[in-house]
Amino acid sequence: MRRKGGCLPPSELRSSPPEDICAKGMGENRARLTGRGVLALRFPAVKRELSMLIGILQTGHAPDALAPEMGDYPDMFQRLLAGNGFTFKTWGVVDGAPLPGIHEADGWLITGSRHGAYEDHPWIPPLEAFIRAAYAGHVPVVGICFGHQIIAKAMGGRVEKYAGGWSVGPTDYDFGSEKLRLNAWHQDQVVAKPEAAEVIGTSGFCENAALLYDDRMMTVQAHPEFRSDFIDGLIRTRGKGVVPDPLLEAAEAKLAEPLQDKTMAARIAAFFKQPRETQRKAG
């Protein structure tokens, strides 16, 4: 993690007059001085602001008709997680960008995609290898929809195009201690979870709707980053002729209902911030 604030860097101490060292905002500091300069400094405890870099592995794009107004998937996640002290950097994995090293960010988020985790794309096997390496290195990873599915597949689970059809629009999820209504847009789902995963969320449509891999990975089938206006846009641009009309109509009828996306965002932020066995190393 990066630290903001504090004293002058060591490279500047030798050339700086003693009275300038950490002077701003530290009026209570006292130094014993001689003709040669500073002999000792006594500093009060200084609160450091921690900045956590979240790497977004982009595995899909918003429809061209919606992106100019509503943003692409990385924009949606930055909006969802704003106010938590995170900074973000995106790698366009779906567009052929090379995968980074697992320690090039403090945590990783894998987005949704219109592709299936079981499909044959050249970027999928390296992504699965990245996931397993991050797990072994205790670098936290969050997966959303496709991200949820590809993590399960990489870790030994099974993902299928679900014979029961689609889940679209506001959907109720049971997280045990609380019930959350979140937007959904998927037919594929995790039908067999990996041995390392614990089920932490379910819905009437999706048994493995949220999975936890101890403190290393948390994945969710729902789309907390999708606002209702975006679901409305998906119905118009991707739903017609693909998702059965009765499901689209039922989803449209519920778009005005409140969502618990902020609650899910708080869960994601808390997961990223929790202490872990290993810390970030130089990339």
Secondary structure as the mmCIF struct_conf table of DSSP 4:
data_model
#
loop_
_struct_conf.conf_type_id
_struct_conf.id
_struct_conf.beg_label_comp_id
_struct_conf.beg_label_asym_id
_struct_conf.beg_label_seq_id
_struct_conf.end_label_comp_id
_struct_conf.end_label_asym_id
_struct_conf.end_label_seq_id
STRN STRN1 ARG A 2 LYS A 4
BEND BEND1 CYS A 7 CYS A 7
HELX_RH_AL_P HELX_RH_AL_P1 PRO A 10 LEU A 13
TURN_TY1_P TURN_TY1_P1 ARG A 14 SER A 15
BEND BEND2 SER A 16 SER A 16
HELX_RH_3T_P HELX_RH_3T_P1 PRO A 18 ASP A 20
TURN_TY1_P TURN_TY1_P2 ILE A 21 CYS A 22
TURN_TY1_P TURN_TY1_P3 LYS A 24 GLY A 25
TURN_TY1_P TURN_TY1_P4 GLY A 27 GLU A 28
STRN STRN2 ARG A 30 THR A 34
TURN_TY1_P TURN_TY1_P5 GLY A 35 ARG A 36
STRN STRN3 GLY A 37 ARG A 42
HELX_LH_PP_P HELX_LH_PP_P1 LYS A 47 ARG A 48
STRN STRN4 GLU A 49 LEU A 57
TURN_TY1_P TURN_TY1_P6 ASP A 64 LEU A 66
HELX_RH_AL_P HELX_RH_AL_P2 ALA A 67 MET A 70
HELX_RH_AL_P HELX_RH_AL_P3 TYR A 73 LEU A 80
TURN_TY1_P TURN_TY1_P7 LEU A 81 GLY A 83
BEND BEND3 ASN A 84 GLY A 85
STRN STRN5 PHE A 86 TRP A 91
HELX_RH_3T_P HELX_RH_3T_P2 VAL A 93 ASP A 95
TURN_TY1_P TURN_TY1_P8 GLY A 96 GLY A 96
HELX_LH_PP_P HELX_LH_PP_P2 ALA A 97 LEU A 99
TURN_TY1_P TURN_TY1_P9 ILE A 102 HIS A 103
BEND BEND4 GLU A 104 ASP A 106
STRN STRN6 GLY A 107 ILE A 110
BEND BEND5 ARG A 114 HIS A 115
TURN_TY1_P TURN_TY1_P10 ALA A 117 TYR A 118
BEND BEND6 GLU A 119 GLU A 119
TURN_TY1_P TURN_TY1_P11 PRO A 122 TRP A 123
HELX_RH_AL_P HELX_RH_AL_P4 ILE A 124 ALA A 136
TURN_TY1_P TURN_TY1_P12 GLY A 137 HIS A 138
STRN STRN7 VAL A 141 ILE A 144
TURN_TY1_P TURN_TY1_P13 CYS A 145 CYS A 145
HELX_RH_AL_P HELX_RH_AL_P5 PHE A 146 ALA A 154
TURN_TY1_P TURN_TY1_P14 MET A 155 GLY A 156
STRN STRN8 ARG A 158 LYS A 161
TURN_TY1_P TURN_TY1_P15 ALA A 163 GLY A 164
STRN STRN9 SER A 167 ASP A 174
BEND BEND7 GLY A 176 SER A 177
STRN STRN10 LYS A 179 HIS A 186
BEND BEND8 GLN A 187 GLN A 187
STRN STRN11 ASP A 188 ALA A 192
TURN_TY1_P TURN_TY1_P16 GLU A 195 ALA A 196
STRN STRN12 GLU A 198 GLY A 201
STRN STRN13 THR A 202 THR A 202
BEND BEND9 GLY A 204 PHE A 205
TURN_TY1_P TURN_TY1_P17 GLU A 207 ASN A 208
BEND BEND10 ALA A 209 ALA A 209
STRN STRN14 ALA A 210 TYR A 213
TURN_TY1_P TURN_TY1_P18 ASP A 214 ARG A 216
STRN STRN15 MET A 217 VAL A 220
BEND BEND11 GLN A 221 ALA A 222
TURN_TY1_P TURN_TY1_P19 PRO A 224 GLU A 225
HELX_RH_AL_P HELX_RH_AL_P6 SER A 228 LEU A 234
HELX_RH_PI_P HELX_RH_PI_P1 ILE A 235 GLY A 239
TURN_TY1_P TURN_TY1_P20 LYS A 240 VAL A 242
BEND BEND12 VAL A 243 VAL A 243
HELX_RH_AL_P HELX_RH_AL_P7 ASP A 245 ALA A 253
TURN_TY1_P TURN_TY1_P21 LYS A 254 ALA A 256
BEND BEND13 GLU A 257 GLU A 257
HELX_RH_AL_P HELX_RH_AL_P8 ASP A 261 LYS A 273
BEND BEND14 GLN A 274 GLN A 274
BEND BEND15 GLU A 277 THR A 278
#
